[in-house]
């Protein structure tokens, strides 16, 4: 109790629960004493003297310099994410893809190798295979749940292992602790895209991951308003990412950071509600005669169900399913909806529906799609917070009522 009291005197949020951290962590007030987080819309900051300016630019004195890499609103968001993820540090970026790119550029060099799950967002695959390869960084893709493939995929120059869990769009669940042990035994770093779960449902750092990456555009915002990303982990790694952002400029906008701060205040409540709706919809689809297969870790039939129960507190809001037939049948279901939004974004209060093979994973080759399980009859639904009866009825327009 003495140690707890000492920490509490230094930090009133020491030991605080996630809901409290989501509302209070990182907040600092200006001399005006504002209750809500302040939005600092300024590109630069004024110094009291030439010496102070020199010290700030050199990093010898704390304080703001230029909003490309120091902004009080962005800093509040970064500190709040770090607190929620249990990370030493975090840095915001202009988008989720900017977070992935910044991590790779900051921590890798020509000749290095990435070992990546085959089941990731299509643009992540394109980034690794088309663009990073130009600069001598190679990538091997493996079956996300085949640990023999993971072990065989490591090379002497593997420096980064990258996974999504649950994955987009097939909801593959990867054993983070097991993969972390494999990764660290070979001297590499494990980065986990925690977009589908957020820290409200899953804590990858506690399971052995080195870095967490988010598209804050998704559930962290929660209402589809703006773009952003974040990287969280040990300060020595995050500082390298910040150094790249300072030089290259894929920075998080202060306004977007302010929006994300507001989104985080309801994160757990939203994630639990998304999960309830998604489970109910997955169960309904699982019994529908026009549905070939449902991909959602909340279903006991899902191959990753027991693992998801172990490392997640709920199953998230995203599911995918294959209709019986091909593209025509999938498009018929999508086009028949009247409530769901036909858009590639996810994590919104509004339910979204999309055909991955021609949108989110449309730039993959036929071989890459086949390897990743992206078939023409696959539909992804990011289940929102509407009434579940209305969502079932919306899909029934194309699937048929039973």
Secondary structure, DSSP 8 states (H G I E B T S, - for coil): -HHHHHHHHH-TTTT--HHHHHHHTT----TT--SS------SB---SSHHHHHHHHHTSS-S--BTTT--HHHHHHHHHHHHHHT-SEEEEESSHHHHHHHHHHHH--TT-EEEEESSS-HHHHHIIIIIGGGGT-EEEEE-TT-HHHHHHH--TTEEEEEEESS-TTT-----HHHHHHHHHHTT-EEEEE-TTTHHHH--GGGGT-SEEEEETTTTTT-SS----EEEEE-HHHHHHHHHHHHHH-----HHHHHHHHHHHTTHHHHHHHHHHHHHHHHHHHHT-TTEEEEE-TTSTTSTTHHHHHHH-SS--SEEEEEESS-HHHHHHHHHH-SSSEE-S--SSSS-EEE-GGGTTTTTS-HHHHHHHT--TTEEEEE--SS-HHHHHHHHHHHH---
